Amino acid sequence: MYSVLLAFYNVLPLVIIVDAVGIYMLMFKENMDPRSFVLWLMIILAFPFGGFVLYLLFGCKYVHASLFHRKFRKDSETGMTSSTSIPGADRHTEGNEVAFFGRIGDSLPELERSLRGAARSVHIEIYRIPREVDLSELVELACEKARAGLDVRLLAGRIDIMSKRALNNLRDAGVRFQPFHTFFYTVITTRFRYRNERMMAVIDGSEAFVGSESVMDIRGPAASRLEMRFLADWAHAAKKPMEDVQDCAGNGDVSVQVVSSGPDLGSDVNPGMAEYVSMLSASERSVLVSVPFLVPEENIYNFLKLSALSGSEVSVIIPRDPKHWYQAWNSKAASVSLLKSGVRVFFTRERLSEGMMVVDTNRTAMGLAPFNSQSLELDFHTSVIVASD
């Protein structure tokens, strides 16, 4: 017993230093909500060494935000954060043509057509190389274009062991591949946060396909803005200078705004949150929202309730069987307060992996982050707002 007390006495100064550093960072370097602050404070005090390591890996945003802020400065120089309506978002573009596909399978023939007609470049940004859908023909088309000398690139948020063979085949064909994060960074952090969940394919800088479940085919100036989004992410991942992008001409009558959110924007600017608020504030008759699961995010929930109390017909659709079992409990619990405010909540047997919102049948946002603070602040998302008369 004496030896244990002596050992503890010897490390007590180090325990005090570790606790002091952790408390200092929580109080003066972080911008957490009170619940997260209290949780991490208790963990650090209860487990001085292990708790501090856990905080650095899974709770600390200060160090990572400093790293990503360099990316935000470079993005700002391209004008991708110059929106006057949604802080931190890209500007509106007019003259676009947009086609909507309810399922990714419905969009594949159109994507194949676009790939066959590609004359200059094919740029694809994806969270994870898919294994569930057979895309062998599209992959072969991309390889064929790379062999023909086109600039074909693939930027992936995560790399699975099962996808190594496919990546080797792509590289052998001349496709340029780049992971968004380094392998070490991916292993220690991105399973829980800082995930790059942007999903897009841009062909010749003039046509873009956006979405992972439902897909929008966009032709016009907005495709050039999505091309810029891809090249900015590529420059960050490859540690290379940003490349120039020329805006393409538009012949359509649809307004499109690209909204990108992520930890690179810092805690003071949250385009994902502002996008929800902007859409809900503009509603006059109806709001239809579909999300993968419900987790209470006070600001968005208040705007949903306010829209319902103001006379709009607000409906929220969530899957009955979400990806994780605990999300079903969260969704049911979070739906109670919405129902009490007049929001209609529907459970579907369809599996939903991304958010979508339709306001007054003429304004749509697709590719929205799940409306919880974790996804809105700590994951990289790109969505599009489409408005048409």
N, C-alpha and C positions, 0 to 999 in steps of 0.2 A: 504493500500500500504506500509505503514511504517513497519507494522508487517511482511509482506512478505520479505522486504529487510533485516529486522533484523534477521529473521529466516535463510535467505540465508547467511548472514554474519556469523552467528553462526556455520553453517556447512561448510563454505568455507575452513577452514584448512583441514577438512576431505576430501573434494572434491579434494583439491590439492594433498593430500597424495595418494588417490586412483588413480588419473591421473598419478602421478609420478611412482607408483608401476607398473601400466599397461604399461606405456611407457618404463620403465626399462626392463620389461620382454620381450616386443616386440623387443627392440633393442639389448639386450645382451643375452637373454636366448632362443630366438626362431630362427629358420632358415627358414623363409618364403620367398616366391617369392615377388617381390616389390608390385604387385597388392594386395595380401592378407595383406601385411604389412600396406599399405595406408588405406585399407578398415577398418581394425580393429583399426587403430589409430584414424580415424574419428569417429568411433562408440564410442570408449572410451572417447574421448574428448567431444563429443556431449551429451552423456548420462553417466556421471561419474560412477554412481552406477549400473544401469541396464546394461550399456554397458560392464562394467568390469565383471559382472556375466555372461553375454552372451559369452564374450571372454573365461572365464574359462571353460564354458560348451562345447562350440562349436568351439573355435578357438585355445585354448591353447594346445600345443603339449608337452611342456616341462615336466609338472608334469606326464602326462600319459607315456611319453617316459621313464622317470626315473623308473616308476613301471615296464614297460614291458622289460626294459633292463636287469633286473634280469633273465627274461625268456631267453633272448638271450644268456646270459653267460652260462646258463645251457645247452642250445641247442648246443653251441659251444663245450662244453666238450664231446658231443656225436659224433662229427665229421660231423654234418649236415650242417655246413657252410664252409666246407673245399675245395670247388670246386676251381680249378685253372683257369677255363674258365669263370665262372659267379660268381663274388664276392658275398659271402653270401649264395650260393646255395649248395646243397649236391653234392657229388662226382658222377661221372659216374659209372654205373654198367653194366657189360657185361653178356651175357648168358641168356637173358630173352626171354620169349614167350609172345607175345602181340596180342590181338584180339580187333578189333574196332567195336563199335556199334553206328550207326548214331543217334538212338533214345533210350532213357532210357527204353522204353517198350520192345525193342528188346533184351536188356541185362537181363531182369528179369528171363527168363528160365535158363540162365547160372548162375545167382546169386543164384537162388533156388537150382540148382544142387550143387553148392559149399557149400551152407549152410547145405544141407542134409549130405554132406560128411565131415563136420567140426568135428575134433576130439579133439581139444584143446581149441580154442578161436575164438570168433567173436567180432571184434572191429569196431564200426561204428561211424564216425564223420560226422555231418550234420549241415547245417546252421539252418534249421527249420524243424520240423517234418511235412512231407507233408500231405496235406488234399485233394489234387486234384487227386492223383493217388491212386487206390485201392491196398494197399500193405498188406491186411489182411493176406494173405497166408504166405508172408515172415515174417510178425510180429509173426505169430503163430509158424513158424519154429524157430525163434530166441528164443521165450519163451520155446519151446520144448527143445532146446539145453541147455538153462539155467536150466531147471528142471532136465536135465540129468547130471548136474554138470560141464558143460563147463563154461569158463570165458567169459561171454557175457556182453559187455559194450556199452553204448550209450552216446556220448558227443555231446551236442547240443549248437549251438550259440545263439539261441533265444528260448523262451518258450512262446507259445500261450495259452490263456485260454482254447481254444477248444481242446488242446492236453493233458489237465490234466488227463482226463479219460484214454486215451491210455497209458500215463506214469504210472498211478496207476496199470494198468493191467500188464505192463512190470515189474514193481517192484515186484508185487505179484508173478510173475513167477521166480524171482531171477535175473532179468537183472539189472545190476548196471548202474545207470544214474547219469550224472554229467553235469551241465550247464557250459559253458566256462567262462562266467562272473557271478558275483553275481547278484541277482535280482535287487538291487538298481542301480548298474552300468549299467545294461541292460536298465533300464527305462530312465536314464538321458542321455545316450550317444550313445548306439549302433544303434539307428535308423538312425543316421547320419554318424557315423564313428566307427572304432574299431570293425566292424562286423567280426565275424568268418565265412567266406564263404567257408571253406574247406569241401569238399564232398568226402568221401572215406569209403569203407568197406574192412577190412582186415581179412581174414580167415586163421587161424593157422599160421599166419606170413609168409605164402608162396604164397598166392594169394591175389590180391588186385583189387578192382573195384574203378575207379576214374572218377569223373565227375558228373554233375547234369542234363545235357541235352543229350549230347553225352557221351558215356562211354567207357573207356578202361579197358579190363581185362588183368591184368599183373601177370605173374607167374615167379618167380625167385628172384634173389637178390634184385631187385627194390622193390618187395613186402615187404621185410624185412626193407628196408629204410622207406617205408610208414608206416609200423608198428611202427618204431621208432618215426616217426612224430606224430602218434596218441598218443603214450605213453608219449611223451614230452608234448603235449598239455594237456593230462589227468593229468600229474604230476603238471603242472601249475595251472589247474583249481581246482584240489582237494587238493593242497598245500601238496603234498606228494613227496618223493624222486623218482627220475627217475628209472625205471626198466630196466634190461638188455635185450638185443635183440640179438639173434643169427642169423647171415646171413644164408639163405638157399642156397642150391646148385642150379645151373642153367643149363639147357639143351638147351636153345634156342640160337639164333644168333642175337638178337636185343639189341642195347645199349639204356639204359633208364637213364635219369637224373631227379631227383626230385628237383623242385625249389619252395621254400616257401618264401613268402614275407609278410611284416606286419610292424606295428609300433614298434615292439620289436627290429627291426634292426637299428633304428635310421635313421637320415637323411643322413649320410655319405655312407650307404650301401643300395642299392635298387635292390635286385635280380630280381624283376619283370621288372623293366626298363632294366636292363642288359640282361635279357632273350630276350626281344624284339630286342634289339640292336644286340645281338649275332646271332639271327636267320636271321635278315635282312642283316647283314654284310656277312653272308655265302652264300647268294643267288647268283646264276650265271645265271639262266634261268627264274625262275618264283617264285612269291610270291602270296599266296592266304590267305586272312585274313577275318575272320568273327567275328564281335563284336556286343554286344547288342545295342550300340549307339556310336556316335562320339562326343567327346569333345576335343578341341584342346589341345594337349600336345606337346609342341614345339619339344622336342628331338626326339620322335617317329615319328612325322609327317615329320621331316627333313630326317630321315632315309628312310621312305617310299618313299618320293620324290626322294632321292638320288638313291635308288634301281631302280626306274623307269627311271631316267635320265641315269643310267649306262647300260641300255639295258634289264633289267629284265621286264617281263610282270607282273605287280603288279595289283592285283584285291582286292577290299574291298567289303564285303557283309554286309549290315546292314538291320535290319527290317524296313519295311515301317511304321508299327504301333508298336513302342516300348512300354515298360511298362508304361512310363509316357509321357503325351502329349508334354511337353516342350522338351523332348529328340528328338522328330522328328524335331523341329526347329533347335536344336543344330546340329543334323546330317546333315541336308541340308546345313546349313551355313558352317560347317567345311569341307564338301566335295568339296566346290568350289576350294580351293587352291590345293587340291589333283588332281582334274581334270585338272587344268592348268599345272600340272607337268607331266601329262601323266598317272596318276594312274586311273584305271577304277573303278568306284563306281556303285554297283548294289544294288537295294532295293528289298527285298524279303517279301512275305506275311507271312513267317514263323516267329514265335516268338523265338528270340535268348536270352539266359540268361547267356551265358559264351563265352569267346573268344577262338578262335582256329586259328592256323597258319600252313600252309603247304609250305615248301620251297623246290623247285627243285624236288618235288614228292617223296623224300626219307627222309625228315626230318619234323617231326610234333611236334607241341607244343599244348597241350590241357589243358583247365581249366585256361587260361590266365585271368588276371585281365583286366577289361576295361582300355584302355590306356588313362586315365586321372590321374592327380597327386593325386586327392582325393583317388581313389581306390587303386592306386599303393603304396601309402605311409601309408594310414590310415586304411586299411582293411586287414584281414588275408586271404591269398590265398595260395593254393598249386596246382601247375601244374606239368605236366610231359613232358619232351622232349624225343621223340622216334626217333631213327636214325637206318636205315637199308639199306643195299645194295640191 
